[in-house]
Amino acid sequence: RDIVKDYEADPRCEVRTLDLLDLPVTPSRRSLLHARLVLARGGDPATAPGLGHGLPEDVVDTLAWADTVLVEWGSAAAVWASLLLPVLAPHARLLVRIHSYEASTAMPQLVDWTGVDGLVTVSPAIREILRASLDLPDTLTVTTVPNRALLTRFHQPKTEDSSRTLALVGWAALRKDPAWALDVLDLLRAQDPAWRLLLIGPDFPAALPADERAYAEEVTARIAALGDAVTVTGRTEEVPEHLRHAAVILSSSRREGTHEGFIEGAASGALPVV
């Protein structure tokens, strides 16, 4: 939304937005895969069921109107745009921006990269993953643009109790590996029991795959055993205020494109440890 606002404030630009969830029929994974196979066999993907048929006139007009189409996230919308824009908006420039999550899914494999003018990645690591895993045309422009970070609101004074507090933002997922943060806490508390861990964000979701459920149960048990040494904030919009209590910000993640919570912690004045 902030990027859209920036462009709307630029007198050189006219901006329209489109959300596939607003379409009468949202493209399914099955329909996207079908359309991609139609294209691979030399057919017109716009004729595939559930893709080009029945698009509202205002959507067709918006695509035909655009000089440049920017698709944020390399998910279903990126596949959809790469298959339809060469037909509905052949003169428009198509840019697709991919984050770490989509780079680990099959969606980038379904994108017709011959129909894309520019690939934008959030970090060099994600860029190299995509270069290694995709058959990208030599004509495709590949650039890296980090996430937009508004950090001034994190510039707040630390509290008196912050000096022995570690923090982890957005922690409750296997790929975030909060167990590593608990390992760090255990090592520190063996030397000085004043050390504490602040976990900012909601707990693990109720529905998890079996492997992640076992991991979540182990982490939850360790947190309970540590008692007052660990604080869990739950879902919160007050991250800058919580970070006032942290002297050290951790990134324990096994995979990140750009670790926003970690960057915010560093902006708060906490010592960054990855």
C-alpha positions as CSV (number, residue, x, y, z in Angstrom):
1,R,0.0,0.0,0.0
2,D,2.8,2.4,0.8
3,I,4.4,1.8,-2.6
4,V,1.1,2.5,-4.3
5,K,0.7,5.7,-2.3
6,D,4.2,6.8,-3.4
7,Y,3.3,6.4,-7.0
8,E,0.0,8.1,-6.6
9,A,1.8,11.1,-5.1
10,D,4.1,11.3,-8.2
11,P,2.5,13.6,-10.8
12,R,4.2,11.7,-13.6
13,C,2.2,8.5,-12.7
14,E,-1.3,7.2,-13.0
15,V,-2.0,4.2,-10.9
16,R,-4.6,1.5,-10.9
17,T,-4.6,-1.6,-8.8
18,L,-6.0,-5.1,-9.3
19,D,-6.5,-7.9,-6.8
20,L,-7.2,-11.4,-8.3
21,L,-9.4,-12.1,-5.2
22,D,-11.8,-9.5,-6.6
23,L,-12.4,-11.4,-9.8
24,P,-15.7,-13.3,-10.2
25,V,-13.6,-16.5,-10.5
26,T,-10.2,-16.5,-8.8
27,P,-7.7,-18.5,-10.9
28,S,-7.0,-21.9,-9.2
29,R,-3.7,-23.7,-9.1
30,R,-5.4,-26.3,-11.4
31,S,-6.4,-23.7,-14.0
32,L,-3.0,-22.1,-13.9
33,L,-1.3,-25.4,-14.4
34,H,-3.7,-26.3,-17.2
35,A,-3.1,-23.0,-18.9
36,R,0.7,-23.4,-18.6
37,L,0.5,-26.8,-20.3
38,V,-1.6,-25.4,-23.1
39,L,1.1,-22.8,-23.7
40,A,3.8,-25.5,-23.6
41,R,2.0,-27.4,-26.3
42,G,1.8,-24.3,-28.5
43,G,-1.7,-23.2,-27.7
44,D,-3.2,-19.9,-26.5
45,P,-3.3,-20.0,-22.6
46,A,-6.0,-17.3,-22.6
47,T,-8.4,-19.9,-24.0
48,A,-7.8,-22.3,-21.1
49,P,-10.8,-22.8,-18.8
50,G,-10.8,-20.5,-15.7
51,L,-8.2,-18.1,-17.0
52,G,-9.1,-15.7,-19.8
53,H,-12.8,-16.5,-20.3
54,G,-15.3,-14.3,-18.5
55,L,-12.9,-11.6,-17.3
56,P,-14.8,-8.4,-16.4
57,E,-14.6,-5.6,-19.0
58,D,-13.0,-3.2,-16.5
59,V,-10.2,-5.7,-15.8
60,V,-9.5,-6.1,-19.5
61,D,-9.6,-2.3,-20.0
62,T,-7.2,-1.8,-17.0
63,L,-4.6,-4.3,-18.4
64,A,-4.9,-2.8,-21.9
65,W,-4.5,0.7,-20.4
66,A,-1.3,0.0,-18.5
67,D,2.2,1.0,-19.7
68,T,3.8,-1.1,-16.9
69,V,2.3,-3.9,-14.8
70,L,4.0,-4.6,-11.5
71,V,3.1,-8.0,-9.8
72,E,4.0,-8.0,-6.1
73,W,4.7,-11.6,-4.9
74,G,5.6,-14.4,-7.3
75,S,2.5,-16.4,-6.6
76,A,-0.7,-17.1,-8.6
77,A,-0.9,-13.5,-9.8
78,A,2.5,-13.7,-11.4
79,V,1.6,-16.9,-13.3
80,W,-1.8,-15.4,-14.3
81,A,-0.2,-12.1,-15.6
82,S,2.6,-13.9,-17.5
83,L,0.1,-16.0,-19.4
84,L,-2.5,-13.3,-20.1
85,L,-0.6,-10.0,-20.5
86,P,1.1,-11.0,-23.8
87,V,-2.4,-11.4,-25.2
88,L,-4.4,-8.7,-23.4
89,A,-1.7,-6.1,-23.1
90,P,1.1,-6.9,-25.5
91,H,2.6,-3.4,-25.3
92,A,2.7,-3.3,-21.4
93,R,6.0,-4.0,-19.6
94,L,5.5,-6.7,-17.0
95,L,7.6,-6.7,-13.8
96,V,7.4,-9.6,-11.2
97,R,8.7,-9.1,-7.7
98,I,9.6,-12.3,-5.8
99,H,10.2,-12.8,-2.0
100,S,11.7,-15.7,-0.2
101,Y,8.5,-17.6,0.4
102,E,7.5,-17.9,-3.3
103,A,11.0,-18.9,-4.2
104,S,10.5,-22.0,-2.2
105,T,7.2,-22.9,-4.0
106,A,6.4,-24.2,-7.4
107,M,4.7,-21.0,-8.6
108,P,7.9,-19.4,-10.2
109,Q,8.2,-22.6,-12.2
110,L,4.8,-22.0,-13.7
111,V,5.5,-18.4,-14.8
112,D,6.0,-18.0,-18.5
113,W,9.2,-16.0,-18.2
114,T,9.3,-15.2,-21.9
115,G,6.3,-13.0,-21.2
116,V,8.0,-11.1,-18.4
117,D,10.3,-8.1,-18.9
118,G,11.8,-7.7,-15.5
119,L,12.3,-10.0,-12.5
120,V,12.8,-8.1,-9.2
121,T,14.1,-10.0,-6.1
122,V,14.2,-8.8,-2.5
123,S,17.8,-10.0,-1.8
124,P,20.9,-11.3,-3.7
125,A,20.3,-14.8,-2.1
126,I,16.8,-15.1,-3.5
127,R,18.0,-13.8,-6.9
128,E,20.6,-16.6,-7.1
129,I,18.1,-19.3,-6.0
130,L,15.9,-18.2,-8.8
131,R,18.7,-18.1,-11.3
132,A,19.7,-21.6,-10.4
133,S,16.2,-23.1,-10.3
134,L,14.5,-21.4,-13.3
135,D,15.2,-21.3,-17.1
136,L,15.3,-17.6,-17.4
137,P,15.6,-16.0,-20.8
138,D,18.8,-14.1,-21.5
139,T,16.7,-11.0,-22.4
140,L,15.1,-10.9,-18.9
141,T,16.3,-8.0,-16.8
142,V,17.0,-9.2,-13.2
143,T,17.4,-6.7,-10.4
144,T,17.4,-6.7,-6.6
145,V,15.4,-4.1,-4.7
146,P,15.1,-4.5,-0.9
147,N,11.8,-4.2,0.9
148,R,10.7,-0.7,1.7
149,A,11.6,-0.1,5.4
150,L,10.2,2.8,7.4
151,L,12.3,2.8,10.5
152,T,12.1,6.2,12.2
153,R,9.3,5.0,14.5
154,F,11.6,2.5,16.1
155,H,14.0,5.2,17.3
156,Q,12.9,5.2,20.9
157,P,14.8,5.2,24.2
158,K,15.5,1.8,25.8
159,T,13.9,0.9,29.1
160,E,15.9,0.3,32.3
161,D,15.2,-3.4,32.2
162,S,16.5,-3.9,28.6
163,S,20.1,-4.6,29.3
164,R,19.7,-8.4,29.7
165,T,16.8,-9.0,27.2
166,L,17.0,-10.8,23.8
167,A,14.2,-10.3,21.4
168,L,12.8,-12.2,18.4
169,V,10.1,-10.7,16.1
170,G,7.7,-13.0,14.3
171,W,9.0,-16.1,15.9
172,A,6.3,-18.9,15.8
173,A,7.3,-21.0,12.7
174,L,9.7,-23.8,12.0
175,R,11.7,-21.7,9.5
176,K,12.1,-18.9,12.1
177,D,13.7,-21.6,14.4
178,P,12.9,-20.1,17.9
179,A,14.5,-23.2,19.4
180,W,17.9,-21.7,18.4
181,A,16.9,-18.5,20.3
182,L,16.1,-20.7,23.3
183,D,19.5,-22.4,23.0
184,V,21.1,-18.9,23.1
185,L,19.1,-18.0,26.2
186,D,20.1,-21.2,28.0
187,L,23.8,-20.5,27.3
188,L,23.5,-17.0,28.6
189,R,21.5,-17.9,31.7
190,A,24.1,-20.5,32.6
191,Q,26.4,-17.5,33.1
192,D,23.9,-14.9,34.3
193,P,20.3,-15.9,35.2
194,A,19.2,-12.3,34.6
195,W,19.0,-12.9,30.9
196,R,15.5,-13.0,29.4
197,L,13.9,-13.6,26.0
198,L,11.1,-11.5,24.5
199,L,9.1,-13.2,21.7
200,I,7.2,-10.6,19.8
201,G,4.2,-11.8,17.8
202,P,1.5,-14.5,17.9
203,D,2.0,-18.1,19.0
204,F,2.1,-21.1,16.7
205,P,-1.1,-21.5,14.7
206,A,-3.5,-24.4,15.7
207,A,-3.3,-26.2,12.4
208,L,0.3,-27.3,11.5
209,P,1.8,-30.1,9.4
210,A,3.0,-33.1,11.5
211,D,6.7,-32.2,11.4
212,E,6.1,-28.6,12.4
213,R,3.6,-29.6,15.0
214,A,6.2,-31.7,16.8
215,Y,8.7,-28.9,16.6
216,A,6.1,-26.4,17.9
217,E,5.2,-28.7,20.9
218,E,8.8,-29.0,21.9
219,V,9.4,-25.2,21.7
220,T,6.2,-24.5,23.6
221,A,7.2,-27.0,26.4
222,R,10.6,-25.3,26.7
223,I,9.0,-21.9,26.9
224,A,6.7,-23.1,29.7
225,A,9.7,-24.6,31.6
226,L,11.6,-21.3,31.5
227,G,8.7,-19.5,33.2
228,D,9.3,-15.7,33.7
229,A,12.5,-15.9,31.7
230,V,10.5,-15.9,28.4
231,T,7.7,-13.4,27.6
232,V,5.4,-13.9,24.6
233,T,3.5,-10.7,23.5
234,G,1.0,-12.4,21.3
235,R,-0.3,-10.5,18.2
236,T,0.6,-6.9,18.5
237,E,0.7,-3.6,16.6
238,E,3.1,-2.1,19.2
239,V,6.4,-3.6,18.0
240,P,8.4,-0.3,18.5
241,E,7.2,-0.2,22.1
242,H,8.1,-3.8,22.8
243,L,11.6,-3.4,21.2
244,R,12.3,-0.7,23.8
245,H,12.8,-3.6,26.2
246,A,15.4,-5.4,24.1
247,A,19.2,-4.9,24.1
248,V,19.8,-7.7,21.6
249,I,17.8,-8.6,18.5
250,L,18.1,-12.1,17.1
251,S,17.6,-13.6,13.7
252,S,17.4,-17.3,14.2
253,S,15.7,-18.0,10.8
254,R,16.7,-20.9,8.5
255,R,15.5,-18.9,5.5
256,E,14.8,-15.2,4.9
257,G,14.6,-12.9,2.0
258,T,14.9,-9.7,4.0
259,H,14.3,-10.2,7.8
260,E,12.0,-7.2,8.5
261,G,11.6,-7.7,12.2
262,F,15.4,-8.1,12.6
263,I,16.0,-4.9,10.7
264,E,13.5,-3.1,12.9
265,G,15.2,-4.4,16.0
266,A,18.6,-3.1,14.8
267,A,16.9,0.3,14.1
268,S,15.7,0.3,17.7
269,G,19.3,0.3,18.8
270,A,19.4,-3.4,19.8
271,L,22.6,-5.3,19.1
272,P,21.9,-7.5,15.9
273,V,22.9,-11.1,16.2
274,V,22.3,-13.5,13.2
